[in-house]
Amino acid sequence: MSARASDRRILALAIPALGALAAEPLYLLVDIAVVGHLGKEALAGLAVGAALLGNTVWLMSFLAYGTTGRASRLYGANRRAEAVDAGVQATWLGAVLGIALLVIFQILAEPLVQLIAGNHPETQAAALGWLRIALFGLPLVTIVLAGLGWLRGVQELRKPLVFLIIANIVSAGLAPLFVYGLSMGLNGSAVANVIGQAIAAALFLRALLRERASLRPHRVGITVQLGSARDLGLRTIAMQGVFLSATSIASRLGPEQVAAHLIAIQLWYFLALTLDAFAIAGQALIGELLGAGEVEAARATAMRLCQLGAMVGAVFGVIILAGWRIIPRLFTSDADVLHALNTPWGWFAAMQPFGGVVFAIDGILIGAGDTAGMRNFTLVAVLVGYVPLMLGTVYFGFGLNGLWAGLTAFVLIRFVLGGLRTYRGHWAVAGATT
């Protein structure tokens, strides 16, 4: 075990990372439960507004992942002050980008809502009111993402978990007060959301200030952040394109098919939280080991992360297959939807072990700073694996089988190309920087 990071150490990083990852979806469920009692138009408005805001936040995820890779290497080289400085530069960049996005989306909010909501004036009005308020949280969220990045890099994963739990508890407590007690309706949900984000941002900024690091922005640090934005941003756009287009195409197959697709894909997202926790542990550990010059330990840890990802994914696959007749009934009692679920269910189960390895590979390569390689094989997987089967579904009537075969091919190609890249070990370069 001395040749690599122990399983206990991997889990010590993965478990709090999982808690932090789960905090936001759990809050969203509470928010949905509060808003749901206002009626279907309010719920539809929340769905449209949250989709627009959520996809924008996802695009900014490079602030967390890119910062983790850089900070963890510096931390491994016993250069903690510089690791924290990576967080300072990410925070400045996040604040600027957040303010810019706030202005842009306030200008474009109405046409974007009309595009997503379609010809439903009540839904448009509800979504627009919620979104205009919720957008003020964007600069706060980008600060939080930067904070997540540097704290993960210096392996302080319990702090982000505590910060996000505090913020979400306050937000969840204020939501029913504002929505019902102060009669603010759906807009009260957005106000509570922004207050929770402000608390989270304040806690992350407080942690940064306690490091007593220089808060001066500098060109080199921000340029490095923009480099990771290019690679991780393109990868994120490609992945968003896959999942958004899959939902769009499924909606054209009929109500039963899109409902079945929605259940399967939401379960996929839920399971991805656990697998992504291993990826975050990988980012921190691989970066630290390479920063410390322990190349062989980094390679051995990478192999172990892939093994753990495969094992957890295999367990998920077995549970999904065993629950074939039980799990879907937790979400719907419609016989047509249950019948339609038979199609994606097998694909959904089969991809889990491969997906577990793919998440681990992503964490390894981000920790190593090999974001360009990860970007490239993700784009190949989209163009060679997903797109042909997506087009087959559109033009040749492959149905949900074709669509989920495309999603599985997207995962498998990333598994093969990412696995080869990880096994060859060109990413394993020692030093405080990539």
N, C-alpha and C positions, 0 to 999 in steps of 0.2 A: 504493500500500500504506500510505502515511502516514495515509490517512483511516480506517483500521481496523486492528485487531490483525492482524499478519501470520500466514500459515499456519504459519510456523516457531514463532511464539510459542504459537499454539493447540496445536500438536503437543507443544511443550515442557511444556505443562501436562497434555495428554491422555494422553501415554505413561506417565508415572509414576502418574497416576490409574488407568490400566488395570492396571498392575502391582499396585497396592494392592487394586483390586477383585477381581483374580484370585487373590489370596493365600488368601482364605478358602475358595473352592471347591476350590482345589488341595489345601489341607490336609484338607478333608472327604473328598476322594478317597483320600488317604493313610490317613485314619482308617477309611474303609470297607474298604480293603485289609487293614488290620491286624485289624479286628474280623471281617471276612469269614471268616477261618480258624477262628473260634470256633464256627461253625455258623449255620444259618438263623435260629434263635430269637434269637441275639445280634444278628444283622444286622437282623432285624425290630424288635427293641427299640430299636436305634440309630435306625432310620428313624422310629419313632413319637416318640421323645424329641426327636430333632433337628428334626422338623416342628413340634412344640409350641414349642420354644425359638427356632427360626429365625423363625417368624411373629411371636413377641413382639419379637424384636430388630428385625425389619423395621418394626414399628409405631413403634419409637423412632428411626427414621431421620431424623425432623425435627431431632434434636439435631445432626446433621451438616449437612443441607441448609439448614435455617433459619439456622444460625450462619454458614455460608459466605456467604450473601447479605448478612447484616448486616456481618460483618467485612470483606468485600471492598469495600463502599462506604466504610467508615471508612478502610480502607487506601488507597483511591484518593484520599481527601481529605487524605492525609498525617497521619492520626490513628491511627497504629499502636497506641499505648497503649490507645486505646479499642477498637480492633479486637481486641486481646488480651483486654481486659476482657469483650468479648462471649463469648470462649472461657471465661473464668473463671465467668461466670454460667451458661453452658451446662453446665459441669462440675459446679457445685453442683446444678443441676437434675437432671442425669443421675444423680448419685450418690444423690440423694433418691429419684428415681423407680426406680432400680435396686434399692435396698434395699426399697422398698415392693412392687415386683413380686416380689422374692425371697420375702418373707413371704406374699404372696397366693398365689403358685404353689406354695409348700410346703404350704399348706393345701388347695389344690385339685388337687394333683398326681394323687392316686389317681383321683378321678372323671374328670379330663380324660384320663388314660391309658386308662381303661376305655372312654371314649367313642370314642377314636381307634382303639384296638387291637381293639375288638370282643371276641367271646367266645373269646379265646385266652389262657389263664392264663399260659403260659410267656412269651409276648410281653409281656403286661402286667407281669409280675414283672421282666423284663429292662429294659423301658423305664422303669419306676418307679425302680429302683435307679440307673440312669444319670442320669435327670432330676433326682433329689433332690441329687445331687452337682453336676451341671452347672449347676443354678440359682444356685449361689454365684458363678458368673461373671457374672451379670446386672449387678450394680453396676460391675463392671470393664469390661464391654462398653459400657455407657452412657457411661462416662468416655472410652473410646476414640472413640466416635462424636462426642462433643463436641470432642475433640482433632482429629479429622479435619476438623471444620467450621472451626475457627479457623485451622488451618494452611493449609487450602485457601484461606481468605479472604485470608491474607497471602502467598499464592502460594508457599508452601514445601511443594511436593508430594513432594519426594524424601524428606523426613524420615518422613512416614507410611509410605511404601513400605519404607524401611529398618526402621522399628520393627516393622511387621507381618511382614516376612520373618524377622527375628530371633526374634520370638515364635513364629511357626509352625514354624520349624526346631527350636526347643527342644521345642515340643509334639509335633511329629512324631517326634523322637528319643526322647522319654520314653514315648510311647504303647506301642510294642512291649515296652519294659522293664517297664512297669507291668502290661500285659495278660498277658504271658507270663513274663517274668523273675521278677516278684513274685507271679505267679499271682492277680492281681486280677480277671482276666476283663474283662468289658465295663465294669465300674466303673473300671478302670484307665484306660480311654480318657477318661472324664469327668474324672478327676483330672488327667491330662496336659493336657486342654483348659483347665481352670481355671488351671493353672500358666502356660500360654502366655498366657492373657488377663491374668493378673496382671502378667506381664512387659511386655506391650503397654501396659497402663494406667500402669505405673510409668514407662515411657519417655515417654509423652505428658504425664504430670504433671511429669516432669523438664524437658521442653521448655517447659512453662508457667512453671515456677519460674525458669528461666533468663531469662525476659523481665523479671523483677524487677517485675512488676505487682502491684497490690494484690489480695489474695486474698479481700477482704471481699465477701460476697454483698449485693446491694441489690435493692430491690423493682422498680425500673424495668427493670433488665436482665432479671430473671427474668420479669416480665410480658410483655416483648417476646418472649421465648422461648416462653412459653405461647401467645401469639397465633399464632406459626408452628406450634405443636403442633396447634392447632385446625384450621387450614387444611390443612397437610400430613398431619396424622393422618387426617382425613376422606378425603382423596384416597387415602392408603395403604390404609385399610379398604376403600374402594370397589374398588381394584385387587386386593386380596387376595380379596375376594368373587368377583370375576370369575374368577380363576385357580383358586381352590379349588373353586368351584361347577362349573367346566368339567371338572375332574378327577373330581369326584363324579358328574356326569351321564354322563361317558364310561364310568365303571365300571359303570353300569347298562345300557350298550349291549352288553356282552359282553367276554370276556377279550381277544379279538383287537383290538377297538376301543380298549379302555383302554390296551393295550400300545402301539398305534400312536400314540394321543394322547400318551402319556407320552414316547415318543421324540421326537416333534415339539416338544412344549412344552419339554422339557429342552434341545433344540438352540436353541430360541428364547431361553431364559434365557442360554445360553452366548454367543450372538451379542449379546444385550443388554448384556453386559459392555463390549464395544468401543464400542457406541453410547452407553452411559452415561458413558464416559470423556470423550466430547465434551461431554456435558451438564455434567460437573463443570468442564471447562475454561471452558464458557460461564458458569457461575455466578461463577467467580473473575474472568473478564475483564469481563463486563457490569457487575458490581458495582463493580469498580475504575474503569472508564471513567465510569460515572454519578457515582460519588463524586468524581471529578476534574472533573466538569462537562462532559465531552466527549460530549454527547448524540448528535451526528451520527456520531461514531466508534463509539459503542455500537450505534446502529442499523445501521451498515454491518457491524460485526462480527457482529451478530445474523443478518443476511442471509447472511454467509459461513458461519457455523456451520450454518445450514439447508442451504446448498448442499453443504457437506462431509458432513453427515448423509445427504442424499439420495444422494450419490455412493457413500459407503461402503455404505449400504443397498442400492443398486442392484447393487453388486458382490456382496454377499451373496446377493441374489435370483438373479443369474445362476449363481453357484456352486451354489446349492441346486437350481435347475432342471437344470443340467448334470450334477449328481451324483444325479439322480433314481433311477437304478438301482444306484448304487454306495454312497452314503452310508448308506442304511438297512441295508444288509447288514453294516456295521461294528457294528451294535447287535443284530441278530437274524438268524437263519437260518430262522425259522419262516415257512413259505409263506403262512399265513393272515394273520399280522401284516404281512408285506410287502405283501400285497394290500390290506389295510385302510389301510396308509400312503398309498396312492395318493390317498385322499380328502383328508386334511389337507395333503398335500405342496404342492399348487398354491396353496392359500390361504396357507400358510406362506411360500412364495417371493414371492407377490404383495404381501404386506404389508410386506416389508423396506424398500423405498425410503421409504414413508410413515412407517414406524416410525423410520427414521433421522432424519427431519425432526422427528417428535414428541419424540424424546429431546432434540434440540437446543433445541426450543421450551421444554421443561421447564426446561432449564438456564438459558436466557435469562430466563424469567419468575421463577425462583427467585433468580437474581442480581439482578434488578430489584426483588425484594421483592413481586412481583405474585402472591403465593401464593393469594389469595382467588379471583382470576380463573381460575387454573389448577385450583383445586379445583372451581369451578363447571362448567367445560366438561368436566372428567373425569366428574363426576356425571351430566351430560347424556348423555355418551357411553355410560355404563353403562345408564342408564334407557331411552334411545331406540335405541341401537344393539345392545347385547348382550342385554339382558333379553328383548325380543320373540323373538329367534331362539333363545335358550335355552329359553324356554317352548314354542316351536314344536318344539324337539327333544324335550322331555319329553312334550308332549301330542299332537303330530301326527306323531311319528316322523321328524323331519328327519335324524336320525342325525348322524354326524360332520360331514357337509356343513353342516348347520344350526349345529352348535356352532362350527365354525371360521369360518363366515360371520359368526357373532355376534362372535367375537374380532376378525375383520378389520374389521367395522363399528365396533367399539369403537376401533380404531386410526384408521380413516378419519375418524370424527367428531371425534376429538381433533386430527387433522391439519387439518381444515377450520376448526374453531372456534379452535384455537390459532394456526393460520396467519393467520387474519384479525386476531386480537388482536395478534400480533407485527407484522404488516404495518402496522396502523394506528398503532402506536407510542405508545399512551397510557401504556405502562409506562415509557417513556424519560424519567424525571424526574430532573433533576440534583440532587445533594446527598448529604451523608454519611448521611442516613437517608431511608427511603421516605416 
